[in-house]
Amino acid sequence: MNRILIFAFDDIYFYGFIGVYRFLHEGQPDLTFGTDGVIVTGFAKANRAMIIQADGEIIVAGKNGMSIATVKRINVDGTFDTSFNGNGSYSLINLPYS
């Protein structure tokens, strides 16, 4: 498939944002992924991670500043996988500080 994925984040007070960007091998944004080549999630101030499953789906995870960890699964087209907990997201609330 020759695509490049970039995992980026930005912290704003108690909230952070994770962006997954996909580019074609020539360097242009892959407009078939998410919105204009990017999908943004509204979480993750700390402990951020991304993995790519064998089927091409993307898992992103992170913890916000209020002890809530969230895992999200993204389809290969950049939409949230609704077969994962009904909306593509699962949150663990009241985690101890790490």
mmCIF file of the C-alpha atoms, coordinates in Angstrom:
data_MODEL
# 
_entry.id   MODEL 
# 
loop_
_atom_site.group_PDB 
_atom_site.id 
_atom_site.type_symbol 
_atom_site.label_atom_id 
_atom_site.label_alt_id 
_atom_site.label_comp_id 
_atom_site.label_asym_id 
_atom_site.label_entity_id 
_atom_site.label_seq_id 
_atom_site.pdbx_PDB_ins_code 
_atom_site.Cartn_x 
_atom_site.Cartn_y 
_atom_site.Cartn_z 
_atom_site.occupancy 
_atom_site.B_iso_or_equiv 
_atom_site.pdbx_formal_charge 
_atom_site.auth_seq_id 
_atom_site.auth_comp_id 
_atom_site.auth_asym_id 
_atom_site.auth_atom_id 
_atom_site.pdbx_PDB_model_num 
ATOM 1  C CA . MET A 1 1  ? 0.000   0.000  0.000  1.00 0.00 ? 1  MET A CA 1 
ATOM 2  C CA . ASN A 1 2  ? 3.033   2.307  0.324  1.00 0.00 ? 2  ASN A CA 1 
ATOM 3  C CA . ARG A 1 3  ? 1.601   4.780  2.837  1.00 0.00 ? 3  ARG A CA 1 
ATOM 4  C CA . ILE A 1 4  ? 3.361   6.781  5.555  1.00 0.00 ? 4  ILE A CA 1 
ATOM 5  C CA . LEU A 1 5  ? 1.685   7.179  8.967  1.00 0.00 ? 5  LEU A CA 1 
ATOM 6  C CA . ILE A 1 6  ? 2.651   9.946  11.381 1.00 0.00 ? 6  ILE A CA 1 
ATOM 7  C CA . PHE A 1 7  ? 1.519   9.943  15.001 1.00 0.00 ? 7  PHE A CA 1 
ATOM 8  C CA . ALA A 1 8  ? 1.553   13.408 16.586 1.00 0.00 ? 8  ALA A CA 1 
ATOM 9  C CA . PHE A 1 9  ? 0.169   15.007 19.724 1.00 0.00 ? 9  PHE A CA 1 
ATOM 10 C CA . ASP A 1 10 ? -0.358  18.388 21.348 1.00 0.00 ? 10 ASP A CA 1 
ATOM 11 C CA . ASP A 1 11 ? -1.074  19.160 25.012 1.00 0.00 ? 11 ASP A CA 1 
ATOM 12 C CA . ILE A 1 12 ? -3.514  21.899 26.002 1.00 0.00 ? 12 ILE A CA 1 
ATOM 13 C CA . TYR A 1 13 ? -4.036  22.219 29.789 1.00 0.00 ? 13 TYR A CA 1 
ATOM 14 C CA . PHE A 1 14 ? -5.726  18.993 30.980 1.00 0.00 ? 14 PHE A CA 1 
ATOM 15 C CA . TYR A 1 15 ? -6.581  17.916 27.440 1.00 0.00 ? 15 TYR A CA 1 
ATOM 16 C CA . GLY A 1 16 ? -4.410  16.674 24.642 1.00 0.00 ? 16 GLY A CA 1 
ATOM 17 C CA . PHE A 1 17 ? -4.986  15.766 21.050 1.00 0.00 ? 17 PHE A CA 1 
ATOM 18 C CA . ILE A 1 18 ? -3.588  12.893 19.042 1.00 0.00 ? 18 ILE A CA 1 
ATOM 19 C CA . GLY A 1 19 ? -3.430  13.194 15.285 1.00 0.00 ? 19 GLY A CA 1 
ATOM 20 C CA . VAL A 1 20 ? -2.823  10.322 12.904 1.00 0.00 ? 20 VAL A CA 1 
ATOM 21 C CA . TYR A 1 21 ? -1.720  11.594 9.510  1.00 0.00 ? 21 TYR A CA 1 
ATOM 22 C CA . ARG A 1 22 ? -1.381  9.425  6.407  1.00 0.00 ? 22 ARG A CA 1 
ATOM 23 C CA . PHE A 1 23 ? 0.644   10.401 3.361  1.00 0.00 ? 23 PHE A CA 1 
ATOM 24 C CA . LEU A 1 24 ? 1.188   8.819  -0.019 1.00 0.00 ? 24 LEU A CA 1 
ATOM 25 C CA . HIS A 1 25 ? 4.737   7.671  -0.719 1.00 0.00 ? 25 HIS A CA 1 
ATOM 26 C CA . GLU A 1 26 ? 5.197   10.780 -2.941 1.00 0.00 ? 26 GLU A CA 1 
ATOM 27 C CA . GLY A 1 27 ? 4.602   13.001 0.132  1.00 0.00 ? 27 GLY A CA 1 
ATOM 28 C CA . GLN A 1 28 ? 1.050   14.243 -0.499 1.00 0.00 ? 28 GLN A CA 1 
ATOM 29 C CA . PRO A 1 29 ? -1.666  13.753 2.134  1.00 0.00 ? 29 PRO A CA 1 
ATOM 30 C CA . ASP A 1 30 ? -3.719  10.617 1.474  1.00 0.00 ? 30 ASP A CA 1 
ATOM 31 C CA . LEU A 1 31 ? -7.154  12.169 0.947  1.00 0.00 ? 31 LEU A CA 1 
ATOM 32 C CA . THR A 1 32 ? -8.828  8.746  1.246  1.00 0.00 ? 32 THR A CA 1 
ATOM 33 C CA . PHE A 1 33 ? -7.893  8.662  4.960  1.00 0.00 ? 33 PHE A CA 1 
ATOM 34 C CA . GLY A 1 34 ? -9.978  10.512 7.564  1.00 0.00 ? 34 GLY A CA 1 
ATOM 35 C CA . THR A 1 35 ? -10.558 14.146 6.645  1.00 0.00 ? 35 THR A CA 1 
ATOM 36 C CA . ASP A 1 36 ? -7.959  15.423 4.190  1.00 0.00 ? 36 ASP A CA 1 
ATOM 37 C CA . GLY A 1 37 ? -5.502  12.733 5.298  1.00 0.00 ? 37 GLY A CA 1 
ATOM 38 C CA . VAL A 1 38 ? -5.838  13.125 9.069  1.00 0.00 ? 38 VAL A CA 1 
ATOM 39 C CA . ILE A 1 39 ? -7.926  11.868 11.976 1.00 0.00 ? 39 ILE A CA 1 
ATOM 40 C CA . VAL A 1 40 ? -7.775  13.730 15.299 1.00 0.00 ? 40 VAL A CA 1 
ATOM 41 C CA . THR A 1 41 ? -8.802  12.329 18.662 1.00 0.00 ? 41 THR A CA 1 
ATOM 42 C CA . GLY A 1 42 ? -9.518  14.494 21.698 1.00 0.00 ? 42 GLY A CA 1 
ATOM 43 C CA . PHE A 1 43 ? -7.483  12.860 24.434 1.00 0.00 ? 43 PHE A CA 1 
ATOM 44 C CA . ALA A 1 44 ? -4.024  11.972 25.673 1.00 0.00 ? 44 ALA A CA 1 
ATOM 45 C CA . LYS A 1 45 ? -1.896  14.213 27.785 1.00 0.00 ? 45 LYS A CA 1 
ATOM 46 C CA . ALA A 1 46 ? 0.439   11.375 28.728 1.00 0.00 ? 46 ALA A CA 1 
ATOM 47 C CA . ASN A 1 47 ? 1.359   7.762  27.975 1.00 0.00 ? 47 ASN A CA 1 
ATOM 48 C CA . ARG A 1 48 ? 0.548   7.963  24.260 1.00 0.00 ? 48 ARG A CA 1 
ATOM 49 C CA . ALA A 1 49 ? 0.935   4.991  21.935 1.00 0.00 ? 49 ALA A CA 1 
ATOM 50 C CA . MET A 1 50 ? 0.041   3.806  18.435 1.00 0.00 ? 50 MET A CA 1 
ATOM 51 C CA . ILE A 1 51 ? 0.210   0.361  16.874 1.00 0.00 ? 51 ILE A CA 1 
ATOM 52 C CA . ILE A 1 52 ? -0.839  -0.952 13.482 1.00 0.00 ? 52 ILE A CA 1 
ATOM 53 C CA . GLN A 1 53 ? -2.617  -4.300 13.448 1.00 0.00 ? 53 GLN A CA 1 
ATOM 54 C CA . ALA A 1 54 ? -1.880  -6.933 10.783 1.00 0.00 ? 54 ALA A CA 1 
ATOM 55 C CA . ASP A 1 55 ? -5.182  -6.046 9.053  1.00 0.00 ? 55 ASP A CA 1 
ATOM 56 C CA . GLY A 1 56 ? -4.122  -2.379 8.764  1.00 0.00 ? 56 GLY A CA 1 
ATOM 57 C CA . GLU A 1 57 ? -6.374  -1.034 11.507 1.00 0.00 ? 57 GLU A CA 1 
ATOM 58 C CA . ILE A 1 58 ? -4.734  1.469  13.845 1.00 0.00 ? 58 ILE A CA 1 
ATOM 59 C CA . ILE A 1 59 ? -4.911  1.447  17.647 1.00 0.00 ? 59 ILE A CA 1 
ATOM 60 C CA . VAL A 1 60 ? -4.167  4.703  19.496 1.00 0.00 ? 60 VAL A CA 1 
ATOM 61 C CA . ALA A 1 61 ? -4.170  5.101  23.255 1.00 0.00 ? 61 ALA A CA 1 
ATOM 62 C CA . GLY A 1 62 ? -3.422  7.711  25.833 1.00 0.00 ? 62 GLY A CA 1 
ATOM 63 C CA . LYS A 1 63 ? -4.202  9.069  29.268 1.00 0.00 ? 63 LYS A CA 1 
ATOM 64 C CA . ASN A 1 64 ? -5.509  12.554 29.944 1.00 0.00 ? 64 ASN A CA 1 
ATOM 65 C CA . GLY A 1 65 ? -4.609  14.749 32.913 1.00 0.00 ? 65 GLY A CA 1 
ATOM 66 C CA . MET A 1 66 ? -7.603  13.520 34.923 1.00 0.00 ? 66 MET A CA 1 
ATOM 67 C CA . SER A 1 67 ? -6.664  9.809  35.188 1.00 0.00 ? 67 SER A CA 1 
ATOM 68 C CA . ILE A 1 68 ? -8.792  8.625  32.262 1.00 0.00 ? 68 ILE A CA 1 
ATOM 69 C CA . ALA A 1 69 ? -7.110  6.301  29.755 1.00 0.00 ? 69 ALA A CA 1 
ATOM 70 C CA . THR A 1 70 ? -8.692  5.813  26.357 1.00 0.00 ? 70 THR A CA 1 
ATOM 71 C CA . VAL A 1 71 ? -8.090  3.278  23.585 1.00 0.00 ? 71 VAL A CA 1 
ATOM 72 C CA . LYS A 1 72 ? -9.450  3.929  20.083 1.00 0.00 ? 72 LYS A CA 1 
ATOM 73 C CA . ARG A 1 73 ? -9.453  1.726  16.989 1.00 0.00 ? 73 ARG A CA 1 
ATOM 74 C CA . ILE A 1 74 ? -9.332  3.347  13.565 1.00 0.00 ? 74 ILE A CA 1 
ATOM 75 C CA . ASN A 1 75 ? -10.272 1.627  10.299 1.00 0.00 ? 75 ASN A CA 1 
ATOM 76 C CA . VAL A 1 76 ? -7.903  1.679  7.324  1.00 0.00 ? 76 VAL A CA 1 
ATOM 77 C CA . ASP A 1 77 ? -9.965  4.508  5.788  1.00 0.00 ? 77 ASP A CA 1 
ATOM 78 C CA . GLY A 1 78 ? -9.514  6.751  8.846  1.00 0.00 ? 78 GLY A CA 1 
ATOM 79 C CA . THR A 1 79 ? -12.937 6.290  10.415 1.00 0.00 ? 79 THR A CA 1 
ATOM 80 C CA . PHE A 1 80 ? -13.472 4.989  13.941 1.00 0.00 ? 80 PHE A CA 1 
ATOM 81 C CA . ASP A 1 81 ? -14.145 1.246  14.039 1.00 0.00 ? 81 ASP A CA 1 
ATOM 82 C CA . THR A 1 82 ? -17.665 1.010  15.489 1.00 0.00 ? 82 THR A CA 1 
ATOM 83 C CA . SER A 1 83 ? -17.284 -2.755 15.974 1.00 0.00 ? 83 SER A CA 1 
ATOM 84 C CA . PHE A 1 84 ? -14.939 -1.815 18.853 1.00 0.00 ? 84 PHE A CA 1 
ATOM 85 C CA . ASN A 1 85 ? -17.221 -1.011 21.825 1.00 0.00 ? 85 ASN A CA 1 
ATOM 86 C CA . GLY A 1 86 ? -19.923 0.436  19.553 1.00 0.00 ? 86 GLY A CA 1 
ATOM 87 C CA . ASN A 1 87 ? -18.137 3.712  18.812 1.00 0.00 ? 87 ASN A CA 1 
ATOM 88 C CA . GLY A 1 88 ? -14.481 2.816  18.250 1.00 0.00 ? 88 GLY A CA 1 
ATOM 89 C CA . SER A 1 89 ? -13.448 3.931  21.733 1.00 0.00 ? 89 SER A CA 1 
ATOM 90 C CA . TYR A 1 90 ? -13.100 2.540  25.254 1.00 0.00 ? 90 TYR A CA 1 
ATOM 91 C CA . SER A 1 91 ? -12.205 4.579  28.357 1.00 0.00 ? 91 SER A CA 1 
ATOM 92 C CA . LEU A 1 92 ? -10.861 3.429  31.705 1.00 0.00 ? 92 LEU A CA 1 
ATOM 93 C CA . ILE A 1 93 ? -11.831 5.914  34.413 1.00 0.00 ? 93 ILE A CA 1 
ATOM 94 C CA . ASN A 1 94 ? -10.146 6.740  37.752 1.00 0.00 ? 94 ASN A CA 1 
ATOM 95 C CA . LEU A 1 95 ? -6.807  5.142  37.042 1.00 0.00 ? 95 LEU A CA 1 
ATOM 96 C CA . PRO A 1 96 ? -4.124  5.627  39.673 1.00 0.00 ? 96 PRO A CA 1 
ATOM 97 C CA . TYR A 1 97 ? -1.397  8.095  38.792 1.00 0.00 ? 97 TYR A CA 1 
ATOM 98 C CA . SER A 1 98 ? 1.456   6.554  36.849 1.00 0.00 ? 98 SER A CA 1 
# 
